[in-house]
Structure formats: C-alpha cells, structure tokens
Amino acid sequence: MLAARGLGRRYRGVVALDGVDVELGAGESVALIGPNGAGKTTLLTILAGVTRATAGAVQWAEGAVRTVGWVPQRPALYQRLTPRENLRLFAGLERAPDPEALADELIARADLGAFADRPAGTLSTGTIQRLNLAIALAGRPSVLLLDEPTATLSPDQRHRLWEWLGALREEGMALLFSTQSVDEAMRRADRMLVLTGGRLLFSGTSEEMVSAHGIGAGADAEAAELAFMRLVGAGEDGA
C-alpha cells in the first residue's frame, strides 16, 4: 500500500533519521521500537506529512487511497470544545460532504456518546485518546500512524483501544505505531522495525529477531526483549 525509501532528516547538521525504509500493506500492523531519541517520532511525522524529509521519498501503490491518519502522543484537539464540536471541525477541515453526520458516526464508533457534549478538557485520559483517534479517522485514512498510543493508558483502556484498532485492521487499514514495549510490539504487530540513532537496525518478526540476535531458542516476551537489548546495544556501539 505504502513504501518509503531512504527517508532521512537532518536538523542543523544533526542526523535524526538516516536512510530508513518502511513498507505497509493493507490490514498490516507494524511496530516501531527503539530507545528515546531513536527517530521513531521523526519517522512518523514525515509519513504523516507534518515534517519534511531531507532525503528519500514515499510512494503509494497504484489504486491505494492516499490518505494518512495521524494520532500524535499529545492529543491534537481543542480542550474547550466538546468531542462533537471537535469532530465536526476536523471533519470540515477534511472536506467531508456532511461533517455533522461524520461526527455522529465517529462518536458512535469511539463510544463517546456519554461525553459528546462535555468540554474535552474535562475528560479522562482514556476518553481523550479515543477522541484523538476518532479525529484521525475524520479523513477516512487507509494508513493510520500512532505515536505511543497506549503510553498513558491503564490496562483496561489499552485493551479497549486495541480492540478498536483490530477492527480497523479487519477493514483493511494499515497501522504503524511506535512503542517502547517489546511485549506490546510482539502482541499487536505483524512485524517490528527497530530504530536507534536514526538508523534502522532490524525489520522482521519477533521470532526472526530472537533467531538473529537472541541467546538460545524461544520466542517469548523475555527472549524477544533480551534480543532487542542486544541489538540496540550493538547498534549504539557502532553508531
């Protein structure tokens, strides 16, 4: 569906991203993992069109719907507006034929009915994150980018969010999400991309990562985390 080749980004001589390749297929979920400052957010913002790449290009498959939804870690919404007002506003900005109807649809889908007419600034963290995601869907995207979407959520809120994201995948939407949890990457992604220092160190499944960089056999969360730490440590030593 979408392929990025050789993406790079420099900030005043500092390399934030260095020749990274990414591919996403319809209905696929891919995790971006790496330490703080690895380049995960930079990569996501380039793909979202928020940040300009200084090298490389993004290409879409023929016939693909070329629309990206962006879910930043800090919710991009208006705290004084209600969820209904926020969704109508963003639906209008996305030039939806009927912003009011789309807002109502997204309120139902995000299970925001009980909170639809309260100021967004009064809502819980989990409810805000559902609204954040609903806003990203206002443009009817085929690819959804999420920056650590569960970092501030409780276990039940995380479960609820992933149920919704799973339903979107079943409809053919591709997901690319960043996380610092190897366990979450294993459970929620088909593949993982490991970044450090702006460079792509690994692309593949958790089993492949353990096989190539782990100690012994096995593909449980502990084995994958040990393999990840060895991989990142080796990458940092070679940076």
C-alpha positions as CSV (number, residue, x, y, z in Angstrom):
1,M,0.0,0.0,0.0
2,L,2.7,2.5,1.0
3,A,6.5,2.3,0.7
4,A,9.1,4.8,2.0
5,R,12.6,4.5,0.7
6,G,15.8,6.1,2.1
7,L,14.0,8.5,4.4
8,G,16.3,11.0,6.1
9,R,16.1,14.1,8.2
10,R,18.7,16.5,9.3
11,Y,18.3,19.3,11.9
12,R,21.1,21.8,11.7
13,G,23.6,19.1,10.9
14,V,22.2,16.6,13.4
15,V,21.0,13.4,11.7
16,A,17.6,12.5,13.2
17,L,16.8,9.9,10.6
18,D,19.3,8.1,8.2
19,G,18.1,6.2,5.2
20,V,15.1,4.4,6.6
21,D,12.9,2.1,4.5
22,V,9.3,1.3,5.5
23,E,6.6,-0.8,3.8
24,L,3.0,-1.2,4.8
25,G,0.4,-3.5,3.4
26,A,-3.4,-3.3,3.7
27,G,-4.5,-4.6,7.1
28,E,-1.0,-4.9,8.4
29,S,0.2,-3.7,11.8
30,V,3.9,-2.7,12.1
31,A,5.6,-1.6,15.4
32,L,8.4,0.9,15.6
33,I,10.5,0.2,18.7
34,G,13.7,1.8,20.0
35,P,15.0,3.9,22.8
36,N,14.2,7.6,23.4
37,G,15.7,9.7,20.6
38,A,15.8,6.8,18.2
39,G,13.9,8.6,15.5
40,K,10.5,7.0,15.9
41,T,8.5,10.2,16.1
42,T,10.5,11.8,13.3
43,L,9.7,8.9,11.0
44,L,6.0,9.0,11.9
45,T,5.8,12.8,11.4
46,I,7.5,12.5,8.0
47,L,5.0,9.9,6.9
48,A,2.1,12.0,8.3
49,G,3.3,15.0,6.3
50,V,4.0,17.0,9.4
51,T,7.8,17.0,9.0
52,R,9.6,17.3,5.7
53,A,12.1,14.7,4.8
54,T,15.5,15.9,3.7
55,A,16.2,12.7,1.8
56,G,14.2,9.8,0.3
57,A,10.6,9.5,-0.9
58,V,7.2,8.0,-0.1
59,Q,5.4,6.1,-2.8
60,W,1.9,4.7,-2.8
61,A,0.7,1.5,-4.6
62,E,-1.4,2.1,-7.7
63,G,-5.1,2.4,-6.7
64,A,-4.4,2.9,-3.0
65,V,-6.4,5.6,-1.1
66,R,-3.6,8.1,-0.4
67,T,-4.8,9.3,2.9
68,V,-3.0,9.1,6.2
69,G,-4.4,9.5,9.7
70,W,-2.1,10.8,12.4
71,V,-2.5,10.1,16.1
72,P,0.2,12.1,18.0
73,Q,1.2,11.2,21.5
74,R,-0.1,14.6,22.7
75,P,-3.7,14.8,21.6
76,A,-4.2,17.4,18.8
77,L,-7.6,18.8,19.7
78,Y,-9.3,21.8,21.3
79,Q,-9.8,21.4,25.0
80,R,-12.6,23.9,25.3
81,L,-14.6,22.3,22.5
82,T,-16.7,19.2,23.1
83,P,-15.9,15.9,21.3
84,R,-18.8,16.6,18.9
85,E,-17.6,20.1,18.1
86,N,-14.0,18.9,17.7
87,L,-15.1,16.2,15.3
88,R,-17.3,18.5,13.3
89,L,-14.5,20.9,13.0
90,F,-11.9,18.3,11.8
91,A,-14.4,16.6,9.5
92,G,-15.0,20.0,7.9
93,L,-11.3,20.6,7.5
94,E,-11.1,17.2,5.8
95,R,-13.8,18.4,3.5
96,A,-16.3,15.7,4.4
97,P,-19.5,16.0,2.5
98,D,-21.6,16.1,5.7
99,P,-19.3,16.9,8.7
100,E,-22.2,16.6,11.2
101,A,-23.1,13.1,10.1
102,L,-19.5,12.0,10.1
103,A,-19.0,13.4,13.6
104,D,-22.1,11.5,14.8
105,E,-20.7,8.3,13.2
106,L,-17.3,8.7,14.8
107,I,-18.9,9.5,18.2
108,A,-20.8,6.2,18.0
109,R,-17.7,4.3,16.8
110,A,-15.5,5.7,19.6
111,D,-18.2,5.1,22.2
112,L,-18.2,8.8,23.1
113,G,-21.9,9.3,23.3
114,A,-22.0,9.9,27.1
115,F,-19.2,12.5,26.7
116,A,-20.0,14.0,23.4
117,D,-21.2,17.4,24.7
118,R,-18.7,17.9,27.6
119,P,-15.6,20.1,27.1
120,A,-12.8,17.8,26.0
121,G,-10.5,19.2,28.7
122,T,-12.7,17.6,31.4
123,L,-12.5,14.1,30.0
124,S,-10.3,11.2,31.3
125,T,-7.1,10.2,29.6
126,G,-8.6,7.1,28.0
127,T,-11.6,9.0,26.7
128,I,-9.3,11.8,25.3
129,Q,-7.3,9.1,23.5
130,R,-10.4,7.7,21.9
131,L,-11.3,11.2,20.7
132,N,-7.7,11.7,19.5
133,L,-8.1,8.5,17.4
134,A,-11.6,9.5,16.1
135,I,-10.2,12.8,14.9
136,A,-7.5,11.0,13.0
137,L,-10.2,8.9,11.2
138,A,-12.1,12.0,10.1
139,G,-10.2,11.9,6.8
140,R,-11.1,8.3,6.1
141,P,-7.4,7.2,6.0
142,S,-6.1,4.0,4.6
143,V,-3.0,4.2,6.8
144,L,-3.0,5.1,10.5
145,L,0.1,6.4,12.3
146,L,0.2,6.3,16.1
147,D,2.9,7.7,18.3
148,E,3.0,5.6,21.5
149,P,-0.8,5.4,21.6
150,T,-1.0,3.4,24.9
151,A,1.8,5.1,26.9
152,T,-0.6,6.9,29.3
153,L,-3.4,4.3,29.4
154,S,-4.5,1.9,32.0
155,P,-4.6,-1.9,31.1
156,D,-8.3,-1.8,30.5
157,Q,-8.0,1.3,28.4
158,R,-5.2,-0.3,26.4
159,H,-7.3,-3.3,25.8
160,R,-10.3,-1.2,24.6
161,L,-8.1,0.8,22.2
162,W,-6.5,-2.3,20.7
163,E,-9.9,-3.8,20.1
164,W,-10.9,-0.8,18.1
165,L,-7.6,-0.8,16.2
166,G,-8.1,-4.5,15.5
167,A,-11.5,-3.8,13.9
168,L,-9.9,-1.1,11.7
169,R,-7.3,-3.6,10.5
170,E,-10.0,-6.0,9.6
171,E,-11.5,-3.3,7.4
172,G,-8.1,-3.1,5.6
173,M,-6.5,-0.2,7.3
174,A,-2.7,-0.4,7.8
175,L,-1.2,0.6,11.2
176,L,2.2,1.8,12.0
177,F,2.7,2.6,15.7
178,S,5.6,3.4,18.0
179,T,6.1,1.8,21.4
180,Q,8.8,1.2,23.9
181,S,7.3,-2.1,24.9
182,V,8.7,-5.2,23.1
183,D,5.8,-7.2,24.5
184,E,3.2,-4.9,23.0
185,A,5.1,-5.0,19.7
186,M,5.0,-8.8,19.7
187,R,1.3,-9.0,20.6
188,R,0.0,-6.2,18.4
189,A,2.2,-6.1,15.3
190,D,2.9,-8.5,12.4
191,R,6.4,-7.1,12.1
192,M,8.6,-4.7,14.0
193,L,11.1,-2.1,13.0
194,V,14.0,-1.4,15.4
195,L,15.5,2.1,15.3
196,T,18.4,3.6,17.2
197,G,20.3,6.8,16.4
198,G,18.0,7.4,13.4
199,R,19.1,4.2,11.7
200,L,17.0,1.1,11.0
201,L,18.7,-1.9,12.7
202,F,16.2,-4.6,12.1
203,S,12.9,-5.3,10.2
204,G,11.0,-8.5,10.7
205,T,9.1,-10.7,13.2
206,S,10.0,-11.2,16.8
207,E,10.9,-14.8,16.1
208,E,13.4,-13.6,13.4
209,M,14.8,-11.0,15.9
210,V,15.3,-13.7,18.5
211,S,16.9,-16.1,16.0
212,A,19.3,-13.5,14.7
213,H,20.1,-11.6,17.9
214,G,18.9,-13.7,20.8
215,I,20.6,-16.1,23.2
216,G,19.3,-19.6,22.7
217,A,15.9,-20.5,21.4
218,G,12.4,-19.4,22.1
219,A,10.1,-16.6,21.1
220,D,8.5,-15.5,24.3
221,A,8.5,-11.9,25.5
222,E,11.6,-12.2,27.7
223,A,13.6,-13.8,24.8
224,A,12.5,-11.0,22.5
225,E,13.3,-8.3,25.0
226,L,16.8,-9.7,25.5
227,A,17.3,-9.9,21.7
228,F,16.1,-6.3,21.4
229,M,18.5,-5.1,24.1
230,R,21.5,-6.9,22.4
231,L,20.5,-5.4,19.0
232,V,20.1,-1.9,20.3
233,G,23.3,-2.1,22.3
234,A,25.3,-3.3,19.3
235,G,23.7,-0.5,17.2
236,E,24.7,2.2,19.7
237,D,28.2,0.8,20.0
238,G,28.5,1.0,16.2
239,A,27.0,4.5,15.9
